[in-house]
Amino acid sequence: MIVVVKIGTSSVTRPDGGVDEGAVLKLGTELAELLSSGHKAVVVTSGAVTAGVAVLAAGGDTRRPTDPVALQALSAIGQHRLMRVYDDALGRVGLIAGQVLLAPTDFAHRARYLHARDTLRRLIDLGIVPIVNENDAIADDEIRFGDNDRLAALVAHLLQADLLVLLTDTAGLFSADPRVDEAATLIEEVVEIGHELELAAGGPGSDNARGGMASKLAAAKMASWSGVRTVIAAAERPSVLVDSVRGAGTVGTVFLAHRRVLNARKLWIAFALRPCGRLVVDDGARRALLERGTSLLPSGVLEVSGRFSPKDAVEIAGSDGIVFAKGIVRAPSARAGEWMGRRTAELPPDVPPEIVHRDDLVVLV
C-alpha cells in the first residue's frame, strides 16, 4: 500500500514557531512501522515559513510578515531547518529522508508530471521517505497550490496512492465547528462530499496555518475523485497512521473513494486552479455539457462575469446560478461577452469556435 501523509503547521511546530522535534519523531516512528510492514510512504509537510519566523523571533523580531516576498524569504530560512529535524528524527528510527520541492507546473505540464512521478516512485522503491513541500521560496503567488492539503491530494493522485492521511490538530471533521458549537459531533465516515458538509468545515484553526478544515475537505474531495481513500485525524493520536491503514476503530473521519475518477489534468482544473470569472449558460448548453460531454460554444452563453484571459479558469453555472462545471477558457472576458449568444457561423474566422473546449472542461456534479 502507498500512503501519503500530510502533517500541518500546527502539528509540526511548537507555539513559539520552532519545529517540534517530538512530533516529528512520533511521525517517524509510525512511518517506520508502516515500512516494516511492507507499505510505502510519502510525507507532505508544512511548517517551513513558521520555522523561519521563529528564527527571526529569536533575534528579536517577533512580527510575522504578511507580504508574499517576505514569506517566501522566511520559507528559505525555515525549510532546511525543518528538513534537518526530519533527517534526524527519521535517522533515529532507521529511515532515510529525501527532500522534494514541487510547484504547480510540475502537475500542469505532462513531461514534468511524469518526471515528478518517476522521481517519487524511485525514492520509495529505494526505501527512502520523500519529504514533500511546495517550493515556496520561488513560487509565483498567482500560480501556487495555496496550501499543502491540495498538494498532498495531488501527490496521492500522482502516485496512485491507496490512502491519504491528513494529520491535523483536531480529531477529524465535525458536524459543526467544535470551537463555537459544543453540540458538534465527529463525522466518522463520508460517502459523498456535498455542499452542506463543505459549509460545516469552517475556516483555519490556527493563525500560522494557510489551510484549515475547509482545505482538508477540498483535498479529501480531490483524493476521492482520484480513487483514493482519505482520513482526517489528529496528529497526536497514538498509532494514527497504523490504524488508518488498518481501518481500525474510530481513527478520525474516513472519506471513501469516489466511483468516478478524474485524470491528473482535469483534477487540477477542477480543484486546484483559481477561477477568474463565471459563465452562465442556457438550459440547452447545460444539458449538452452534462449529457453529451460537448465543448461550450458562445451560442450557449447567457452571461459573462469577472475578468479573465485565455488559459484562465472559469466556473460554469446554469441559469439558476448553480455552478456545475469548471474549465479553461480560450477567449478573454471582453471577447467572451461580445460573442455570447452568437452561433459559430457568426464569429470572425480567426476566433476559436469554443469558449471552453471539452478537453479543458470538468463536470463537477
N, C-alpha and C positions, 0 to 999 in steps of 0.2 A: 504494500500500500504506500502511495506517495501522499504525504501530509504536508500542507503548507500552514505554517503557524505565524500569525501576526500578533505582535505584542505592542500595545500602545504606550505613549509617552508617560502617562500617569502610572503605568505598571512597571516601567523600566527605569524610572528616575526617582530620586528622593525629593522631599518637599523643597529642599534648597536647590534643586535642579541637577545635582550631580547624579551620575549613573549609579544605580542601586546594584552593587555587586552581589548581594544576597539574592535578589530577584533573578538576576541573570544566571547565577549558579543553580537556582531551583529549576529554571527553564532548561539549562544544560543537562542537569541530572535526569530530567524526564526525557529529553531528547536521546540521551544515551540508552535509556531503557527501550525506547522505540526502535532505535537502530539495532540493538542487541537482539530484538525480536524479529529482525528481518525487514523492518519498514525503512522508508527513506523520508528525509525531512528537509524542508527549506524554511528558513525564518525570515519574515519581513519585519523589520524593526523600526520603530520611531525613536525619538529622543536626541537626535544629533543637535538640533537647534537649541533645545533646553540645556543640553550639556555645555554648549558654547556660551549660553547666558550665564551659567554657573561659573565658568572660568572668569568672565569679566566681573561678575559679582564678587569673586574672591579678591579682585584687585580694587574693589571699592565702588564699581559702577553697578548699581543694583537696578537700573532701568532696563526694561525689556523693550527693545526697538520694535517698531511696527512697520517700517518701510521695507519693501521686499529685498532691496540690495543689502541692507544691514542684516536681515535674517539669513540671507544666503551666505554672508560672510561668517555669521555665527555657526552655520552648519559646517563650514570648512574647519572652524575651530573645534567643534564638538565631535565631528564624525570619527576622526581617528582615535579620540579618547573613548568613544562608545565601542569601537571595534577592539580596542585594547582590552576592555573589560570582557567582551565576548571571547576573545582569543584566550585570555587567562582562565575564564570560567570553564569553557569547553575543554581546554587542555587538562584541567584538573579531573575531568571525568573521561579522559581518553579520546576526545574528539578533536577534529581539526576544523577551524572556521575558515571560510573563504568569502571575502567581500565582493559583492556585486552591486554596482550602482546603475540603475535603469532610468530611462527617460521615456515619455510617451511615444516619441518617434520610434523607439525600439519595438513597439507594438503596431504602429500605424503603417510601417513600411515592411513589406514581405521579407526582403533579404535580411533586414536587421532582426525581424521577428524570429526567423529561422536560426540566425546566429545566436541570439539570446537563449533560445530553447536548447540548442546544441551545447552551449557552454554550461547551462544549469544542469542538463542531463549528464554531461561528462563529470561534473563535480560530484553529483550524488552517486553516480556509478562508482566513483573512486572512494566513496565513503566519507566525502567532505560534506560539511553542513554549510550551504551557502547562506550568508547573512546579507539580505537584500534591503536596500533603501532607495528612495528616489534620489537622483543626482541633484540635490537641492542647490548646491553651490553654483551651478551653472545653468539651472533650469530657467527657461523663459516663463515668466509669470503668466503669460497668456496661453502657454501650452504646457500644462503640467497635470499630474494626476489629481491634485487637490488634497488628497490625504492618502495614507498608506493602506487604509482598508480597501480602497478601489485597486490600488497596486497589487495587494495580496490576492484579490479576486482574479485579476488579470494573470498573475503568475500561476494561480491554480489552473486557469484555463490553458495557459501556455504549456504546462507540463501534463495536462490531462490528469490532474491530481484526483485522488479518491475522496479527500477530505480537506476542508479549510476550517481552521480553528482560529477564531478572533478572540484574543485574550484581552480583557479589559478590567476595570475596577468595580464592575457590578456583576451580579450573578447571571445575567442574561437579559433578555427583552421582557419587559413587564407590560401589563395591561394598560398602565398609565405611568407617568413619570413618578417613581417612588420618592423623589426628592420633595415633591409637593403633595402627593396623594398617598396617605397611609394605607388606603384600601387596595393599592396596586398589588397585583399578584404576578408571579413568574409564569410566562408562557413557555411550556415545556417543548411543544412541537408545533411547527408551522408547515402546512402543506402548500399554501399559496399566499404570496405577499400581496395584499390588497391595499387600497387607499386608507382604510381605517387603521390598519396596522402601521402604516407609514406615519400617520398623524400621532399615534401613540409613542413613536420613537423619541420625540423631544429633540433637544439640542445638545451641544457639547457639555460634558460633565466636568471639564477641567479648563482653567484659564490657559494652560500650556498646550492643550490638545487642539489640533485642527479638525479632528473628526467628531466623535460623539456617536450616540446610538443611531442617529439618522443615517450617518455614513456607513455604519456597520450593517444596517438593514439594506442599504443600497448595494453594499458589497455582497451580502448574502443573496440578494436578488440576482446579481451578476453571476455569482457562482452557481446558483440554482439553474439558471438558463444555460450554464456551461456543462450541466450534468454532474455537478459537484455537491455533495452533502456538506452542510456548513453548521458549525457550532459556535455560538457566542457564549462565553463563560468567563468566570473570574480567574484572573491570572494567579491569585494567591490560593486557589482551591487545591488541596493535595491531590496528586495524581491526575490533574485535569487533562493532560494530553493522553495518557494511557486510557483513562475512562472514556474520553471522546472517541478514540479509535475503537474500543470495545463496544461502545454504545451502552455502557454500564450505568445504571441508576439515573438520577436527575443531575446531569453534569452541567446543564445550562439550558439554553434554547437551541433546539435542533431544527434546521431547515432542510426539508427533503429536496432532492434533486428534481428539477422540472422535467416533464416529458419532452418538451421542445428544447432543442439545443442549438444555440447560435454559433456561427463560426467567429473567429477572433476579430475580424474587421467589423462585422455587424455588432458584436458585443461592445466594441469600442464606441461605435456610433451611438448605440442605444444608451449606454450608461456612463461613458467617460467624457464625451465631448460636451462642452457647454453650449446650450442653444443660444443663438444670437437673435432669433426672431421667431415668428409664428406665421404659418399659412393656414387659413381657414378654407376648407374645401366644401363643395356641394355634395349632396347625398349620392349622386351618381359616381363622382370621383371616389368617395369614401368606399362605396361598395366595390369598385374596381380594384382599389388598393387592397382591401381586406379579402375579397373572394378570388380575385384573379392574379394578384401579385404584380400588377402593372406598374409602369412609371407614372409619376404625377405630371400631367400636362397643364399648360397655362389655362386651357379652357375650363378646367375644373376648379380653379382657384377663385374664391369669392372675396378674400380679404388678405392683405399683407401688412404685418406689423413688425416693428423692430428695424434695426439697421444691420445688414449683413452683406458679405461679399461672396463671390464664388468660392466653394470649398468650405464655407462655414456650415455649421449645423443649425437646423431649424426644427421646431415642433410642428406637427401637422394635426390640426383639430377639425372636427366635424362642425356642421352649422350650429350644433348645440353647445359648442365651446369646449367639449371634452377632447383632450389630446389622445390620439390613438396610434400615432406613429411618429417617427423621427427620421431625419435624413440630412444628407449633404446637398446643398443647393448648387446649381450650375449657373445661376444668374444673380446679379446684385439686387438688393431690395428695391432700388428705384426702378430697374427694368422689370422685375417681377410684378411690381404694382402697375406698371404701364401695360404689360402684356396679359394680365389676368383676365380671364373670360374669353380670350381670343383663341380661335381654332388654329391648328398648325399651319394651314394654308394662308392665314392672315399675318403670320410672323415674317419678319425680314429673313432673307435667305441665309444670312450668316448667324442666325440665332439658333441655339440648340433647342430641339423640339420639346425636351423635357425640362421642367423646373427642378425635379428631383428624379434621377434615374433609379430604376428598381434595384440595381446593384448597390446603390447608396442609401437605400430606404429600409427601415426596420419597423415592422408592425409590433406594437407594444401590448396588444390585448390578445 
